[in-house]
Amino acid sequence: MAVLTKAPRSKDGSAAPPRARALGKGPTGRRRLVGLAFTAPVLAYLAIFQLFPVLYGFYLSFTSYSPLDRGAPRPVGVANYTALLHSADFLKSLRVTAQFVGEVLPFAVGIALGLALLANRRIPGIGLFRAGLFLPRIVPLTAVSLVWLWMYSPDGWFNDLAGSLGVDPRDWLLDEGTALHSVAVMRVWKALGGNMVLFLAGLQAIPATLYEAAKMDGAGRWAQFRHVTLPGLRPVMVYVITINIVYLSQSFAEIFILTGGGPLASTTTTNYLIYQEAFQNNRFGSASAMAFVLFAAIFAFAFVTMRGNGRK
């Protein structure tokens, strides 16, 4: 038998409009108001400190704003963007950024995967081993950069090691041929801990029955790794590659502390050039345009990576 429910009615006996329940009248409406009250502070924070600066920065990218100019930002249309196409410094910073990402990414992902395979073994003291591998991830990048700055100094650990091998000491961070490579080595070390933990979580999520079935089919360790481990790690692999591209493309702190963009702009990444353009040259309009071009490039690389692996 069908159960008939009475429609809500107003004081005069007529049916109340459905909108009344959406305005907080009734259990469902009250729950919505309570939920909105709890999320309102977070929404306000995101709107004021996240969304508004992005939109205002996008507006500034079409102006010639400078903090030294007491007047309002003067619109210049797309002049800032077209100027970037002919800017040798900006184009070089893009090449340096791409080279930096290309040097760090394969080692930061490949070595981290190898460490995750070691950390996934059940041996005595494995917890301490995992904690030691993860330690670089929790140390602030600024502190890490200061330690490596000493290690690369003329009296640092790297020159001591080179001297023990019969190699002449050198200024690792002051040589145009080695500066970017030196920063890349530090960045690989810094990224290993976080990537290793992500791969370890992915390895432990692969069902053991898949390995048992592979063994029954006569698969060796390499065949198991190729046909079971790698396919099982594909979602984690996509995520790790994507976030590393995003983080490495925005490198700033290590460049600022270790090299200051030198020598001869050989380590000036796009993010560091944005800092110079805004806070040293006081050209916020041009710096904002650089920032959005960098954002577009990062988004394109991340999108292609995710789409390419997703289709597979």
C-alpha positions in Angstrom: 0.0 0.0 0.0 1.4 3.4 -0.9 2.0 5.8 2.0 0.8 9.3 1.5 2.8 12.1 3.0 1.4 15.5 3.7 2.9 18.5 2.0 4.1 21.2 4.4 1.5 23.9 4.8 1.7 27.6 5.9 -0.2 29.1 8.8 -3.3 29.7 6.7 -3.5 26.1 5.7 -2.2 26.5 2.2 0.8 24.4 0.9 4.1 25.9 1.9 6.5 26.5 -1.0 9.4 24.0 -1.3 11.8 27.0 -1.0 11.0 27.3 2.7 12.9 24.1 3.5 16.0 25.3 1.6 16.2 28.4 3.8 16.9 26.5 7.0 13.3 25.5 7.9 13.2 21.9 8.7 15.9 19.3 9.6 17.6 19.3 6.1 17.7 23.0 5.9 19.2 23.4 9.4 21.9 20.8 8.6 22.7 22.8 5.5 23.0 26.0 7.5 25.2 24.3 10.1 27.5 22.9 7.4 27.7 26.3 5.8 28.6 27.9 9.1 31.4 25.4 9.6 32.8 25.8 6.1 32.4 29.6 5.9 35.8 30.4 7.7 37.6 28.1 5.3 35.8 29.4 2.2 36.5 33.0 3.4 40.2 32.2 3.8 40.5 30.6 0.4 38.7 33.5 -1.2 40.7 36.2 0.5 44.2 34.6 0.6 44.1 32.2 -2.3 41.6 33.2 -5.0 41.8 37.0 -4.8 45.7 37.1 -5.0 45.6 34.9 -8.1 42.9 37.0 -9.8 44.7 40.2 -8.9 48.0 38.9 -10.1 46.3 38.0 -13.4 45.0 41.5 -13.6 48.5 42.9 -12.9 49.9 40.9 -15.7 48.1 43.2 -18.1 49.5 46.3 -16.5 52.8 48.1 -16.0 52.4 48.2 -12.2 55.4 49.2 -10.1 55.4 49.8 -6.3 57.6 52.8 -6.9 54.9 54.4 -9.0 52.3 56.2 -6.8 49.7 56.0 -9.5 47.3 53.2 -10.2 48.4 50.3 -12.4 48.3 51.4 -16.1 46.8 48.8 -18.5 49.1 47.8 -21.3 47.1 44.9 -22.8 49.1 41.9 -23.7 52.4 43.8 -24.0 53.9 42.0 -21.1 53.2 38.6 -22.6 54.5 39.5 -26.1 57.6 41.0 -24.6 58.4 37.7 -22.9 58.6 36.1 -26.4 61.5 38.3 -27.2 63.1 38.3 -23.7 66.4 36.4 -23.8 66.5 36.2 -20.0 63.1 34.7 -19.8 63.6 32.1 -22.5 67.0 31.2 -20.9 65.2 30.7 -17.6 62.8 28.3 -19.2 65.6 26.3 -20.6 67.4 26.2 -17.2 64.1 25.2 -15.5 63.5 22.4 -18.0 67.1 21.2 -17.7 66.9 21.3 -13.9 63.7 19.2 -14.0 65.2 16.8 -16.5 68.3 16.2 -14.4 66.4 15.7 -11.1 63.3 13.9 -12.1 64.7 10.5 -13.4 67.0 10.1 -10.4 64.5 11.3 -7.8 62.0 8.8 -9.1 64.2 5.9 -10.1 66.4 5.8 -6.9 63.3 6.3 -4.7 61.7 3.3 -6.3 64.8 1.2 -5.7 64.8 2.4 -2.0 61.1 1.6 -1.7 61.8 -2.0 -2.9 64.5 -2.3 -0.3 62.3 -0.8 2.4 59.5 -3.2 1.6 61.4 -6.2 2.8 60.6 -7.8 6.2 64.0 -7.7 7.9 65.1 -6.7 11.4 65.5 -3.0 11.8 63.5 -2.1 8.7 61.6 0.5 10.6 64.8 2.4 11.5 65.9 2.1 7.9 62.7 3.6 6.6 62.8 6.4 9.1 66.4 7.3 8.0 65.4 7.4 4.4 62.4 9.6 5.1 64.5 12.1 7.3 65.5 14.4 4.4 61.8 14.9 3.6 60.9 16.5 7.0 64.0 18.8 7.1 63.1 22.3 5.8 64.5 23.0 2.3 66.2 26.1 3.6 68.1 24.2 6.3 69.1 21.5 3.8 70.4 24.2 1.4 72.5 25.8 4.1 74.1 22.4 4.9 74.8 21.6 1.3 76.2 25.2 0.8 78.9 24.3 3.4 79.5 20.8 1.7 80.1 22.5 -1.6 82.4 25.2 -0.1 86.2 25.1 -0.8 86.7 23.6 2.7 83.6 21.4 2.5 83.0 17.7 2.4 83.0 17.3 -1.4 86.4 18.9 -1.9 87.8 16.8 1.0 86.4 13.7 -0.8 87.9 14.9 -4.2 91.2 15.5 -2.5 91.3 12.0 -1.1 90.7 10.6 -4.6 93.5 12.8 -6.1 91.2 15.3 -7.7 91.9 19.0 -7.4 89.3 20.9 -5.4 87.0 23.2 -7.3 84.3 25.8 -6.7 81.2 23.7 -7.4 78.7 26.5 -7.1 80.8 29.2 -8.8 81.6 27.2 -11.9 79.1 27.7 -14.8 79.6 24.1 -15.8 78.9 22.5 -12.5 76.6 24.9 -10.6 73.3 23.6 -11.9 74.4 20.0 -11.6 75.4 20.6 -8.0 72.0 22.0 -7.1 70.4 19.1 -8.9 72.3 16.6 -6.8 71.1 18.3 -3.6 67.5 18.3 -4.9 67.6 14.6 -5.8 68.7 13.8 -2.2 65.9 16.0 -0.8 63.2 14.4 -2.9 64.1 10.8 -2.2 62.4 10.4 1.2 58.9 11.6 0.2 59.0 9.7 -3.1 60.1 6.5 -1.4 57.2 6.6 1.1 54.7 7.0 -1.7 56.2 4.1 -3.6 56.3 2.0 -0.5 52.6 2.6 0.1 51.9 1.6 -3.5 54.0 -1.6 -3.1 52.2 -2.6 0.0 48.8 -2.1 -1.7 49.6 -4.7 -4.4 47.9 -8.0 -3.5 50.3 -10.8 -2.6 48.2 -13.2 -4.5 49.4 -11.6 -7.8 53.0 -12.5 -6.9 52.0 -16.0 -5.9 50.2 -16.5 -9.2 53.2 -15.2 -11.1 55.5 -17.7 -9.2 53.2 -20.5 -10.1 53.5 -19.5 -13.8 57.2 -19.7 -13.5 57.9 -15.9 -13.4 61.3 -14.9 -12.0 62.0 -11.7 -10.0 62.5 -9.5 -13.1 59.3 -10.9 -14.7 57.3 -10.2 -11.5 58.7 -6.7 -11.3 57.9 -6.0 -14.9 54.4 -7.6 -15.1 53.1 -7.2 -11.5 55.0 -4.5 -9.7 55.2 -1.8 -12.3 51.6 -2.1 -13.5 50.5 -2.1 -9.8 52.5 1.1 -9.2 51.2 2.9 -12.3 48.8 5.2 -10.4 51.4 6.1 -7.8 54.0 6.5 -10.5 51.8 9.1 -12.3 51.2 10.9 -9.1 54.9 11.0 -8.1 56.0 12.2 -11.5 53.4 14.9 -11.6 54.0 16.4 -8.2 57.8 16.3 -8.8 57.3 18.2 -12.0 55.2 20.8 -10.2 57.6 21.2 -7.3 60.8 21.2 -9.3 59.5 23.7 -11.8 58.9 26.2 -9.0 62.4 25.8 -7.4 63.4 28.9 -5.6 64.8 28.4 -2.1 67.7 26.2 -3.1 68.6 28.6 -6.0 68.4 31.6 -3.7 70.7 30.1 -1.0 73.2 28.1 -3.1 73.9 30.2 -6.2 71.7 33.3 -6.2 71.0 32.5 -9.9 74.6 32.6 -10.9 77.2 32.3 -12.2 76.2 34.1 -15.4 72.5 33.2 -14.9 73.3 29.5 -15.4 71.1 28.6 -12.4 68.4 31.3 -12.8 65.2 29.3 -13.0 61.9 30.9 -14.1 60.7 31.2 -10.5 63.9 32.9 -9.4 63.7 35.3 -12.4 60.1 36.2 -11.3 61.5 37.1 -7.9 64.2 39.3 -9.4 61.7 41.0 -11.8 59.2 41.7 -9.0 61.3 42.5 -5.9 64.6 43.7 -7.4 63.5 45.4 -10.6 60.0 46.4 -9.2 58.2 45.4 -12.3 55.2 43.5 -10.9 53.3 43.5 -14.2 56.0 41.7 -16.1 56.7 39.4 -13.2 53.0 38.5 -13.0 53.0 37.6 -16.7 56.0 35.4 -16.2 54.2 33.6 -13.3 51.2 32.8 -15.5 53.3 31.6 -18.4 55.1 29.3 -15.9 51.8 28.1 -14.6 50.6 27.3 -18.1 53.8 25.4 -18.8 53.6 23.4 -15.6 49.9 22.6 -16.2 50.7 21.5 -19.7 53.5 19.1 -18.6 51.4 17.7 -15.8 48.4 17.3 -18.0 50.3 15.4 -20.7 51.9 13.2 -18.1 48.6 12.3 -16.5 46.8 11.8 -19.8 49.6 9.7 -21.3 49.8 7.3 -18.3 46.1 7.3 -17.9 45.5 6.0 -21.5 48.0 3.2 -20.8 
